[in-house]
Structures are given as structure tokens and as C-alpha cells.
Amino acid sequence: MVQESKLLAQTGEIILLNAENILPKFFAIYKYLESKDCSLMQPQKEFCMQIVCIQMFVNYFYSVYLVSLSGALKATDRREQQAHLKYVNSYIIEGYKALWGYNKQGRSMWGKFIKNYQLVKENDVFDNDIETITNRLKEYAESSITDKDERDLTMHYQIDKGGNPRELLKLEEITIEKEVNRYELFGIIFRMMGNCITEILDYYLVQKKRNELMKLHPILPPLFSFDQYVWESKLAEMNVAMTRNIASQSKTFGDCKEQLLKWPNILKKIQAEYKIDLSDCYDILPTSEAMLAITYMSLDLCSTLKLYFNSSLPLERAIALSRMNIICYSIIDRVYGYTSRIGSYWERYLTKPYGEDALPNVLLEIRDVMETCIKTNLYSNEKRLAFVHLKEENFISAIKMLYTQNPLKEIENSIAIVKVLPEIQRAIKESLAQIDKNIKKCNAKKYHWVDGYIEKFAPYKDRPGMNTIYLSLLELKKGNVIEALDIVKKMATVN
């Protein structure tokens, strides 16, 4: 795998460098075809626009996909690798859906291309190539696209609404071997399609409009490179910090997973053994689930930052930035909310346990970071949709956004969020402790009747047997139902 990784890395660099030049070039051609300056008649004009779209889409989609695979191959931690692998898995599913359409080929980019090709074709020169690519696409769908469910887990941090964290654990089943194999199989289609589309475009557009195309100037600005020099002096420091964070969050993830898998059984066992209602205690489970999700998001963001800092390829860094934008948007949206706190972790898990009480300082600090990031206006649902959904109707916007990002501000916000995520985890632990206090306070009100019994037993509290009853009544007064029952149970066992 080591030798294979080196070869994939070298091939990937060549593809990304080519794509960096291809995307602006074809973006300019697309805008030319869209304008009144282009004198092509319909349906030739529409057909040429479609060819240009496919060329842009395939290079953009494959670059995003390739950057994810590169991150997985360079990872030094298993969970870091998993963070990238799920994007490899997700982007091949998302991109392939737009290109091929699964069961709706007629509405896919390639399906529409074939229909329009039949309307404008002047000979059968390209028929065999198109048929071969079509067959390859069909075969790839049947053999390699077998796990669409994981896509939502990756892109939406979707955890089963019933409080079962096992949904997230599906992502741990994604393996590097499987994804490398899928990459190699799709690489054949990518090369065949690139060659075929280039030849068709040359035949139907370049040869006929060469003079006009020669006058075109790039519309997209060059990809930023100055950010690399800005962070150069801090590269080693940031790399160490991200690696340390990943290791820490990996441990937390494992601990959260273990707790969530065993806590429901523990509560059921206690309820059955003591015949008491512990419905209030189940508030702990969704709060713990939120803890798992925060850990999951933190691993994602740290892994992407590490990929960014370790890359010297402008397009790879730009794609890493676009992913940071997606992750940060999701974190802000899930944890805090953009315009409303309703339904966010902030409302449901972080602040709800405190009721009318003053919020602790850690929550005020979290709020300040979230508000500051929102005010930068770097995050929008429009941008998120463009970067997440590799669809025909929005990938051109995504390419434009890719070339016009603000790297320094993106990194500044991402680092601020990385730093505040452990504080959010600490706040969740404190809210769990507050929930426990609330439960005990509620129980203490329920069992206020023990005051009279405590008063009666107090004179005899030092006597054998009486002492146990007295201590159990004191625990009950505090609301510590389980502790009180344990004391009584031990006495019964001894007798």
C-alpha cells in the first residue's frame, strides 16, 4: 500500500495541476457560449455548452474526490483517515449521481449529453467512444456504488433521531482498500471521458470558433498562493497542534461511543432491579449523543486543517478550504444556530438544564466565538449547497466560489472553532452534571415526606440497623434515590 500510495499521490498531483488550469479556461468558454457574442445557432450552442459543462464538472468533481483520497492516504491516525475516507465515499456517490443518475440516466448530465448529441451529430466518428463510456458508467454503478446511505451521515452529521449512535458507526466500515479500488476503476472512465470530450469539443466548437476563443481572457482570478507564505512560519506548529487534537478527539470519540452503547442497558437494568421510574435520567442520552457529534465534527475539521497545512498545491488547498466552510457551517448551525437558537444544541443541551439561572462563563465564551464567526459572513446555505451537492445546477457556482475564497479569514475562523470545540465538550459535561443536580432536586421535592422520619430516627441513628435506615433516608432527602436503595439493599444482603 505504501508504494501504491506514492504512485497515487504523484498521479493525483498531475491531475490537480491540470484541473487548476482547465477549470478557469472552460469557465471562460462557458460564459462566452452563454453570451450574445457567440453566434452559434441552436441546438449546436446548447450542445457545446453541455460539453463544456461536462468537462468542467468531471475535472471539478474528480479533483474534490481526489483531494479526499489524498487526505486519507496521508493520514497518521486511524480516525483521521476515517474522516477523509467518508468524504471519498460521499463524493464518489454525489458526483456519480449527477453524472450518471443511477435510475434516471435520461436526466443525468451524461444522459442529456447523449440526447443532444443525437440531434447535432454530423457523423459517427465519436459513436464508439460514447458507447464505451456509457457502458463503463453503467457497469461502475452496478459494481461500485453500493453504499448510498453513508452519504447523509457524512454531509449532514445525521445521527439516528431515536438517540442511537450506531448510525455514525457505519462510517467506520469504510476501508482504504475499497476506496482505492473504486478510485482506480473510476480513473479509467475519467481518462476516457476527458479524451472523448476534448475531441468532440474541438470538432464542434474550437475548429469553428477558433478566432473568438483565442480572444477569451480568464474570468476567474488565479488561485491564491500568498496564504502559503503567510502560514509558512507556523506550519510545523499548526501540524503538531492538529495532530495532537486528532489524537485527543479520537480517544474522546471512543469513550463516547462506549458510554452511549452501554448506558441504555444500565438504565434498563436499574429500573428493572429497583422498580423505579428513571425517565428523567434518559435526558442524559441525547446530551451524550451531542457530545459524540461534536467530537465527530472536531475530527473532521482538524483533519481538513491538517490536509490544508500539509499541501503545496493551490487547488488542493482551495478544496480543503471549501470543506472547512462546509464543516464550520454545520458546526455553527447544529451547535448554535444562525438566526435562532431553537432546535440547536445550545438550546436543547447546553443552556436548557440551567433554566432561569445565570449561564456559566464557558457558555458565554462559546456564544462569543459563534457570534463572531457568523458576523464574518463567510457561511451561507447557498455556499454550503454549492459545495456539498455536486449537481448540474450549482457546480458552476461552486467553481466560482472555489476561486474567490478568503483563505486567511477561513483559516482564522476554522482555528477559532477548533479551539472552542473542547470548550463545548466541557460545557456538555457540565450540563450533564447540571441535569443530574436537577434530577436530584426534583427527587428531593418528591421525597420531602422523609423529613418526619429523619426526625424520628435521629435519636437512634447510632444503633445497628437503625443507622442504615437513617443514612438511606438522608440520601433520599438529597434526591439520591439509587444511593438510598443501595444502602438498604446492602443491609438486606448482610442480614
KEKOL-818646 format. One line per field, with one value per residue (C-alpha): residue number from 1; residue in one letter; y, z, x. Coordinates in Angstrom, 1 decimal, m for minus. Each point is the difference from the previous one (the first is absolute). Example, Ala and Ser with C-alpha at 12.3 -4.5 7.8 and 13.67 -1.06 7.14 Angstrom:
# KEKOL-818646
k	1, 2
r	A, S
y	m4.5, 3.4
z	7.8, m0.7
x	12.3, 1.4
//
This chain:
# KEKOL-818646
k	1, 2, 3, 4, 5, 6, 7, 8, 9, 10, 11, 12, 13, 14, 15, 16, 17, 18, 19, 20, 21, 22, 23, 24, 25, 26, 27, 28, 29, 30, 31, 32, 33, 34, 35, 36, 37, 38, 39, 40, 41, 42, 43, 44, 45, 46, 47, 48, 49, 50, 51, 52, 53, 54, 55, 56, 57, 58, 59, 60, 61, 62, 63, 64, 65, 66, 67, 68, 69, 70, 71, 72, 73, 74, 75, 76, 77, 78, 79, 80, 81, 82, 83, 84, 85, 86, 87, 88, 89, 90, 91, 92, 93, 94, 95, 96, 97, 98, 99, 100, 101, 102, 103, 104, 105, 106, 107, 108, 109, 110, 111, 112, 113, 114, 115, 116, 117, 118, 119, 120, 121, 122, 123, 124, 125, 126, 127, 128, 129, 130, 131, 132, 133, 134, 135, 136, 137, 138, 139, 140, 141, 142, 143, 144, 145, 146, 147, 148, 149, 150, 151, 152, 153, 154, 155, 156, 157, 158, 159, 160, 161, 162, 163, 164, 165, 166, 167, 168, 169, 170, 171, 172, 173, 174, 175, 176, 177, 178, 179, 180, 181, 182, 183, 184, 185, 186, 187, 188, 189, 190, 191, 192, 193, 194, 195, 196, 197, 198, 199, 200, 201, 202, 203, 204, 205, 206, 207, 208, 209, 210, 211, 212, 213, 214, 215, 216, 217, 218, 219, 220, 221, 222, 223, 224, 225, 226, 227, 228, 229, 230, 231, 232, 233, 234, 235, 236, 237, 238, 239, 240, 241, 242, 243, 244, 245, 246, 247, 248, 249, 250, 251, 252, 253, 254, 255, 256, 257, 258, 259, 260, 261, 262, 263, 264, 265, 266, 267, 268, 269, 270, 271, 272, 273, 274, 275, 276, 277, 278, 279, 280, 281, 282, 283, 284, 285, 286, 287, 288, 289, 290, 291, 292, 293, 294, 295, 296, 297, 298, 299, 300, 301, 302, 303, 304, 305, 306, 307, 308, 309, 310, 311, 312, 313, 314, 315, 316, 317, 318, 319, 320, 321, 322, 323, 324, 325, 326, 327, 328, 329, 330, 331, 332, 333, 334, 335, 336, 337, 338, 339, 340, 341, 342, 343, 344, 345, 346, 347, 348, 349, 350, 351, 352, 353, 354, 355, 356, 357, 358, 359, 360, 361, 362, 363, 364, 365, 366, 367, 368, 369, 370, 371, 372, 373, 374, 375, 376, 377, 378, 379, 380, 381, 382, 383, 384, 385, 386, 387, 388, 389, 390, 391, 392, 393, 394, 395, 396, 397, 398, 399, 400, 401, 402, 403, 404, 405, 406, 407, 408, 409, 410, 411, 412, 413, 414, 415, 416, 417, 418, 419, 420, 421, 422, 423, 424, 425, 426, 427, 428, 429, 430, 431, 432, 433, 434, 435, 436, 437, 438, 439, 440, 441, 442, 443, 444, 445, 446, 447, 448, 449, 450, 451, 452, 453, 454, 455, 456, 457, 458, 459, 460, 461, 462, 463, 464, 465, 466, 467, 468, 469, 470, 471, 472, 473, 474, 475, 476, 477, 478, 479, 480, 481, 482, 483, 484, 485, 486, 487, 488, 489, 490, 491, 492, 493, 494, 495
r	M, V, Q, E, S, K, L, L, A, Q, T, G, E, I, I, L, L, N, A, E, N, I, L, P, K, F, F, A, I, Y, K, Y, L, E, S, K, D, C, S, L, M, Q, P, Q, K, E, F, C, M, Q, I, V, C, I, Q, M, F, V, N, Y, F, Y, S, V, Y, L, V, S, L, S, G, A, L, K, A, T, D, R, R, E, Q, Q, A, H, L, K, Y, V, N, S, Y, I, I, E, G, Y, K, A, L, W, G, Y, N, K, Q, G, R, S, M, W, G, K, F, I, K, N, Y, Q, L, V, K, E, N, D, V, F, D, N, D, I, E, T, I, T, N, R, L, K, E, Y, A, E, S, S, I, T, D, K, D, E, R, D, L, T, M, H, Y, Q, I, D, K, G, G, N, P, R, E, L, L, K, L, E, E, I, T, I, E, K, E, V, N, R, Y, E, L, F, G, I, I, F, R, M, M, G, N, C, I, T, E, I, L, D, Y, Y, L, V, Q, K, K, R, N, E, L, M, K, L, H, P, I, L, P, P, L, F, S, F, D, Q, Y, V, W, E, S, K, L, A, E, M, N, V, A, M, T, R, N, I, A, S, Q, S, K, T, F, G, D, C, K, E, Q, L, L, K, W, P, N, I, L, K, K, I, Q, A, E, Y, K, I, D, L, S, D, C, Y, D, I, L, P, T, S, E, A, M, L, A, I, T, Y, M, S, L, D, L, C, S, T, L, K, L, Y, F, N, S, S, L, P, L, E, R, A, I, A, L, S, R, M, N, I, I, C, Y, S, I, I, D, R, V, Y, G, Y, T, S, R, I, G, S, Y, W, E, R, Y, L, T, K, P, Y, G, E, D, A, L, P, N, V, L, L, E, I, R, D, V, M, E, T, C, I, K, T, N, L, Y, S, N, E, K, R, L, A, F, V, H, L, K, E, E, N, F, I, S, A, I, K, M, L, Y, T, Q, N, P, L, K, E, I, E, N, S, I, A, I, V, K, V, L, P, E, I, Q, R, A, I, K, E, S, L, A, Q, I, D, K, N, I, K, K, C, N, A, K, K, Y, H, W, V, D, G, Y, I, E, K, F, A, P, Y, K, D, R, P, G, M, N, T, I, Y, L, S, L, L, E, L, K, K, G, N, V, I, E, A, L, D, I, V, K, K, M, A, T, V, N
y	0.0, 2.4, m0.3, 0.3, 3.1, 1.7, m0.8, 1.3, 3.2, 0.7, m0.7, 2.1, 3.0, m0.1, m0.2, 2.9, 2.2, m0.7, 0.7, 3.2, 1.3, m1.7, 1.3, 3.8, m0.6, m1.9, 2.4, 2.9, m2.1, m0.8, 3.7, 0.8, m2.6, 1.4, 3.6, 1.7, 0.1, m3.7, m0.3, m3.8, m0.9, m2.3, m3.0, 0.2, 2.7, m1.9, m3.2, 1.8, 1.5, m3.5, m1.3, 2.8, m0.7, m3.6, 0.8, 2.4, m2.3, m3.0, 1.9, 1.7, m3.1, m2.2, 2.6, 0.2, m3.8, m0.3, 2.5, m2.1, m3.1, 1.8, 1.0, m3.6, m1.3, 2.6, m0.4, m1.0, m1.0, m2.5, 2.4, 2.7, m2.5, m0.8, 3.7, 0.3, m3.4, 0.8, 3.0, m2.2, m2.3, 2.9, 2.0, m3.0, m0.6, 3.6, 0.7, m3.3, 0.7, 3.3, m1.5, m3.3, 0.4, m3.7, m0.8, 3.3, 0.0, 2.2, 2.9, m0.4, 2.1, m2.9, m1.0, 3.5, 0.2, m3.2, 1.3, 3.3, m1.7, m2.0, 3.3, 1.7, m2.7, 0.3, m3.5, m3.1, 0.7, 0.2, m2.6, m2.9, 2.1, 1.3, m3.5, m1.4, 2.8, m0.5, m3.8, 0.7, 2.5, m2.6, m2.7, 2.2, 0.9, m3.7, m1.1, 2.9, 2.3, m2.2, 2.2, 3.1, 0.1, 1.2, 3.2, 1.7, m1.0, 1.7, 3.2, 0.7, m1.6, m1.9, m2.1, m2.2, 2.1, m2.7, 0.6, m3.0, 0.9, m3.2, 1.9, 1.9, m3.2, m1.1, 2.4, m2.0, m2.8, 2.0, m1.3, 1.5, m3.2, 0.3, 3.7, m0.4, m2.7, 2.2, 2.9, m2.2, m1.2, 3.4, 1.4, m2.0, 1.6, 3.5, m0.3, m1.5, 2.8, 2.8, m1.1, m0.5, 3.3, 1.9, m1.5, 0.7, 3.6, 0.5, m1.3, 1.8, 3.3, 0.7, m0.6, 2.2, 2.8, 0.0, 3.7, 1.0, m2.5, 1.2, 3.5, m1.3, 1.0, m1.8, 1.2, m1.8, 1.4, m2.1, m2.3, 1.7, m1.0, 2.7, m1.8, m2.7, 2.6, 1.6, m3.4, m1.2, 1.0, m1.7, m3.1, m2.4, 1.5, m0.4, m3.5, m1.1, 1.7, m1.7, m3.4, 0.4, 1.0, m2.9, m2.5, 1.6, 0.0, m3.6, m1.0, 2.0, m1.5, m3.5, 0.9, 1.6, m3.0, m2.4, 2.0, 0.4, m3.7, m1.1, 2.8, m1.1, m3.5, 1.3, 2.2, m2.9, m2.3, 2.5, 0.5, m3.7, m0.7, 2.8, 0.4, 3.8, 2.6, 1.3, 1.9, 3.2, m1.7, m0.6, 3.7, m1.0, m2.1, 2.6, 2.4, m2.7, m0.5, 3.7, m0.6, m2.7, 2.2, 2.9, m2.4, m1.2, 3.5, 0.9, m3.0, 1.2, 3.6, m0.9, m2.6, 2.6, 2.7, m2.5, m0.8, 3.7, 0.8, m3.0, 0.7, 2.2, m0.4, 3.1, m2.0, m2.5, 2.8, 1.7, m3.2, m0.5, 3.6, m0.8, m3.0, 2.0, 2.4, m2.9, m1.4, 3.4, 0.8, m3.4, 0.6, 3.5, m1.1, m3.1, 1.4, 3.6, 0.8, 3.0, 2.1, m2.1, m2.3, m2.1, m3.7, 0.6, m1.7, 3.4, m0.1, m3.7, m1.1, 2.9, 2.5, m1.8, m1.7, 3.4, 1.2, 3.6, m0.2, 2.0, m1.7, m1.1, 1.9, m2.9, 0.4, 3.8, m0.6, m2.5, 2.5, 2.7, m2.3, m1.1, 3.6, 1.2, m2.7, 0.8, 3.7, m0.8, m1.0, m2.8, m2.6, m0.3, m2.7, 0.9, m0.6, m3.2, m1.4, 0.8, m1.7, m3.0, m0.9, m0.7, 0.7, 1.4, 3.1, 1.1, m1.3, 3.0, 2.3, m2.4, 0.4, 3.8, 0.0, m2.4, 2.6, 3.0, m1.2, 2.0, m2.5, 2.1, 0.6, m3.6, m1.3, 2.6, m1.1, m3.7, 0.3, 1.9, m2.7, m2.8, 1.8, 0.4, m3.6, m1.4, 2.8, m1.2, m3.5, 1.3, 1.9, m3.1, m1.9, 2.9, m0.1, m3.7, 0.7, 2.7, m2.5, m2.3, 2.8, 0.8, m3.7, m0.1, 3.3, m1.3, m3.3, 2.0, 1.7, m3.3, m1.5, 3.0, m2.3, m1.6, 3.0, m1.3, m3.5, 1.5, 1.9, m3.2, m2.1, 2.7, m1.0, m3.6, 0.5, m1.5, m3.3, m3.0, m0.3, 3.4, 1.7, m1.6, 1.2, 3.4, 0.3, m1.2, 2.7, 2.7, m1.1, 0.0, 3.5, 1.1, m1.6, m2.8, m2.7, m2.6, 0.6, m0.3, m3.3, m1.3, 0.5, m1.9, m2.7, m0.5, m0.3, m2.6, m2.0, 0.0, m1.2
z	0.0, 0.7, m3.6, m1.3, 2.1, m1.5, m3.5, 0.7, 1.6, m3.1, m2.4, 2.2, m0.1, m3.9, m0.1, 2.4, m1.8, m3.3, 1.5, 1.5, m3.6, m1.6, 2.3, m0.6, m3.8, m0.4, 2.4, m2.5, m3.0, 1.8, 0.7, m3.7, m1.2, 2.4, m1.3, m3.1, m1.5, m0.9, m3.5, 0.2, m0.8, 2.1, 0.6, m0.7, 2.6, 2.7, m0.9, 0.3, 3.4, 1.1, m1.1, 1.8, 3.1, 0.1, m0.5, 3.0, 2.1, m0.5, 0.9, 3.0, 1.4, m0.6, 1.7, 3.1, 0.1, m0.5, 2.8, 2.4, m1.0, 0.3, 3.6, 0.9, m1.4, 1.9, 3.3, 3.0, 2.3, m0.7, 0.8, m2.1, m2.9, 0.6, 0.0, m3.6, m1.1, 0.6, m2.3, m2.7, 0.4, 0.0, m3.0, m2.3, 0.8, m0.3, m3.2, m1.7, 0.7, m1.9, m2.8, m0.5, 2.0, 1.2, m1.1, m1.7, m2.7, m2.4, 2.5, 0.8, m1.5, m2.2, m0.9, m1.2, m1.9, m1.9, m1.0, m1.2, m1.8, m2.1, m1.1, m1.2, m1.0, m3.5, m0.2, 2.1, 0.8, 3.8, 0.3, 1.1, 2.7, 1.3, 0.1, 1.8, 2.7, 0.4, 0.6, 2.4, 2.0, 0.2, 1.2, 2.6, 1.5, 0.3, 1.4, 2.1, 1.2, 2.7, 3.2, m0.6, 3.6, 1.3, m2.1, 2.3, 3.1, m1.5, m1.3, 2.6, 3.1, 0.1, 3.1, 0.5, 1.6, 2.5, 1.8, m1.4, m0.9, m1.9, m3.2, 0.2, 0.5, m3.6, m1.2, 1.8, m2.4, m2.9, m0.9, m1.8, m2.2, m1.3, m0.7, m1.8, m2.2, m0.8, m0.8, m2.4, m1.8, m0.4, m1.1, m3.2, m0.7, 0.9, m2.5, m2.8, 0.6, 0.0, m3.3, m1.7, 1.2, m1.0, m3.6, m0.3, 1.2, m2.4, m2.9, 0.8, 1.5, m0.1, m3.7, m0.8, 2.4, 0.5, m0.5, 2.5, 2.6, m0.4, 1.2, 3.2, 3.3, 3.3, 2.0, 3.2, 2.0, 0.4, 3.0, 3.1, 0.9, 2.4, 2.9, m0.2, 0.9, 2.7, 1.8, m0.9, 3.3, 2.0, m2.1, 2.4, 3.0, m1.6, m1.3, 3.6, 1.5, m2.5, 0.5, 3.8, m0.3, m2.3, 2.5, 2.9, m1.9, m1.1, 3.6, 0.9, m3.0, 1.3, 3.5, m1.2, m2.2, 2.9, 2.4, m2.4, m0.8, 3.6, 1.8, m1.3, 1.2, 3.4, 0.5, m1.0, 2.4, 2.9, m0.8, 0.0, 3.1, 2.2, m1.6, m0.3, m2.7, m1.5, m3.0, 1.1, m0.3, m3.7, m0.6, 0.4, m3.1, m2.7, 1.8, m0.3, m3.6, m0.6, 1.6, m2.5, m2.9, 1.2, 0.2, m3.5, m1.4, 1.8, m1.6, m3.4, 0.4, 1.4, m2.7, m2.7, 1.5, 0.1, m3.6, m0.9, 1.9, m1.5, m3.6, m2.5, m2.8, m0.3, m1.2, 2.8, 2.5, m1.5, 0.2, 3.6, 0.7, m1.6, 2.2, 3.1, m1.0, m0.1, 3.3, 1.8, m1.4, 1.3, 3.4, 0.4, m1.2, 2.2, 3.1, 0.0, m2.9, m2.3, 0.6, 2.7, 2.9, m0.4, m0.5, 0.3, 2.5, 1.7, 0.8, 0.5, 1.9, 1.0, 1.5, 0.7, 3.2, 1.6, m0.4, 1.4, 1.6, m1.2, m2.7, 0.9, m1.5, m2.4, m1.8, m0.3, m1.6, m2.5, m0.8, m0.8, m2.4, m1.8, m0.4, m1.2, m2.7, m1.1, m0.4, m2.5, m2.5, m1.3, 0.5, m1.9, m0.9, m3.7, 0.3, 2.0, m2.6, m2.9, 1.7, 1.3, m2.8, m3.2, m2.2, m3.5, 1.1, 2.6, m0.7, m2.1, 3.0, 2.1, m2.4, 0.1, 3.8, 0.0, m1.8, 2.0, 3.6, 2.9, 1.2, 2.9, 1.5, m0.6, 1.8, 2.8, 0.6, m0.3, 2.6, 2.3, m0.3, 0.5, 3.3, 1.2, m0.7, 3.2, 1.9, m1.5, 1.1, 3.5, 0.0, m0.9, 2.9, 2.3, m1.3, 0.7, 3.6, 0.1, m1.3, 2.8, 2.5, m1.4, 0.2, 3.7, 0.7, m1.5, 2.0, 3.2, m0.5, m0.7, 3.2, 2.3, 2.2, 1.3, 2.3, 2.6, 0.0, 0.2, 3.1, 1.6, m0.9, 1.0, 3.7, m1.0, m2.9, 1.7, 0.7, m2.3, m2.8, 0.9, m1.3, m3.4, m0.2, 1.1, m2.6, m2.8, 1.1, m0.2, m3.5, m1.0, 1.4, m2.3, m3.0, m0.3, m0.6, m1.3, 2.9, 2.5, m1.5, m0.1, 3.8, 0.7, m2.4, 1.7, 3.4, m1.3, m1.5, 3.3, 1.9
x	0.0, 3.0, 1.3, m3.6, m0.6, 3.1, m1.1, m3.6, 1.5, 2.1, m2.9, m2.3, 2.4, 0.1, m3.8, m0.5, 2.5, m1.7, m3.4, 1.2, 0.6, m3.0, m2.7, 0.6, 0.5, m3.3, m1.8, 1.0, m1.2, m3.3, m0.6, 0.8, m2.5, m2.6, 0.5, m1.3, 3.5, m0.3, m1.6, m0.6, m3.6, m2.2, 0.3, 3.8, 0.4, m1.8, 1.9, 3.4, m1.0, m0.9, 3.4, 1.8, m2.1, 0.9, 3.7, m0.1, m2.1, 2.1, 3.2, m1.6, m1.6, 3.0, 2.3, m2.2, m0.2, 3.8, 0.8, m2.1, 1.9, 3.3, m0.9, m0.8, 3.2, 2.1, m1.8, 2.0, m2.9, m2.8, m2.8, 1.7, 0.0, m3.6, m0.9, 1.4, m1.2, m3.7, 0.4, 1.6, m3.0, m2.5, 1.4, 0.2, m3.7, m1.0, 2.1, m1.0, m3.6, 0.1, 2.1, m1.9, m3.2, m0.3, m3.6, m0.6, 2.6, m2.1, 0.1, 3.7, 2.8, 1.2, m3.6, m0.8, 3.3, m0.9, m3.4, 1.3, 2.9, m2.5, m1.6, 3.2, 2.4, 1.4, 1.6, 0.6, 3.6, m0.6, m2.8, 2.2, 1.8, m3.3, m1.5, 3.1, m0.2, m3.7, 0.5, 2.9, m2.2, m2.8, 2.4, 1.5, m3.4, m0.8, 3.3, 1.3, m2.8, m1.4, m0.1, m2.1, m1.3, 3.4, m0.2, m2.5, 2.0, 3.1, m1.6, m2.6, 1.4, m3.2, m0.4, m3.0, m2.7, m0.9, 3.2, 1.8, 3.6, 0.6, m0.9, 3.2, 2.0, m0.9, 2.6, 2.7, m0.7, 1.4, 3.5, 2.9, 0.4, m3.6, 0.3, 3.3, m1.5, m3.0, 2.3, 2.1, m3.1, m1.5, 3.4, m0.4, m3.4, 1.4, 2.8, m2.2, m2.6, 2.6, 1.6, m3.4, m1.5, 3.1, m0.1, m3.8, 0.5, 2.8, m2.1, m3.3, 1.3, 3.8, 0.4, m3.0, 0.6, 3.8, 0.5, m2.7, 1.3, 3.5, m1.1, m1.5, 1.6, m0.4, m2.9, 0.9, 3.0, 3.1, m0.2, 1.5, 3.5, 1.0, m1.8, 2.7, 2.7, m2.2, m0.2, 3.5, 1.6, m2.7, m0.3, 1.8, m1.8, m3.5, 0.8, 1.0, m3.1, m2.4, 1.6, m0.3, m3.6, m0.8, 1.5, m1.9, m3.3, 0.6, 0.1, m3.1, m1.8, 0.7, m1.1, m3.2, m0.8, 0.6, m2.2, m2.9, 0.0, m0.1, m2.0, m3.5, 0.6, 1.2, m3.1, m2.3, 1.7, m0.4, m3.7, m0.6, 2.0, m1.4, m3.5, 0.4, m0.6, 3.2, m1.6, 1.7, 3.4, m0.5, 0.7, 3.6, m0.1, m0.7, 2.4, 2.7, m0.9, 0.6, 3.4, 0.8, m1.1, 2.2, 3.0, m0.9, m0.1, 3.3, 1.8, m1.3, 1.2, 3.4, 0.6, m0.9, 2.2, 2.9, m0.6, 0.0, 3.2, 1.9, m0.9, 2.0, m2.6, m2.2, m3.0, 0.3, 0.2, m3.0, m2.1, 1.1, m1.2, m3.3, m0.4, 0.9, m2.8, m2.5, 1.2, 0.0, m3.5, m1.3, 1.6, m1.4, m3.4, m0.2, 1.6, m1.3, m2.2, 0.3, m3.1, m1.7, 1.1, m3.2, 0.9, 3.8, 2.3, 0.2, m3.7, m0.5, 3.1, 2.3, m2.4, m3.3, 1.3, 0.7, m3.6, m0.2, 3.5, 2.9, 2.0, 3.6, 2.9, 0.9, m3.4, 0.5, 3.4, m1.5, m2.7, 2.5, 2.0, m3.1, m1.3, 3.4, 0.1, m3.5, 0.8, 2.8, m2.7, 2.2, m2.7, m3.3, m2.4, 0.5, 3.8, m0.5, m2.5, 2.4, 3.0, m2.0, m2.3, 1.9, m2.9, m0.3, m1.9, 2.6, 3.5, 0.8, m0.7, 2.1, 3.0, m0.4, m0.1, 3.0, 2.2, m1.3, 0.3, 1.6, 2.6, 1.4, m3.5, m1.1, 3.1, m0.4, m3.7, 0.8, 2.8, m2.3, m2.6, 2.5, 1.1, m3.6, m1.1, 1.7, m1.7, m3.4, 0.9, 0.8, m3.3, m1.9, 1.6, m0.9, m3.6, m0.1, 1.0, m2.7, m2.6, 1.1, m0.4, m3.5, m1.0, 1.1, m1.7, m3.2, 0.3, 0.6, m3.3, m1.8, 1.4, m0.5, m2.1, 3.2, 0.7, m2.4, 1.7, 3.5, m1.1, m1.4, 3.1, 2.6, 0.1, 0.7, 2.4, 3.0, m1.8, 0.8, m2.7, m1.5, 3.2, m0.5, m3.6, 0.9, 2.8, m2.3, m2.6, 2.6, 0.9, m3.6, m0.4, 2.8, m1.8, 2.6, m2.5, 2.5, 2.4, m2.8, m1.1, 3.5, 0.4, m3.2, 1.0, 3.4, m1.8, m2.4, 2.9, 2.0, m3.1
//
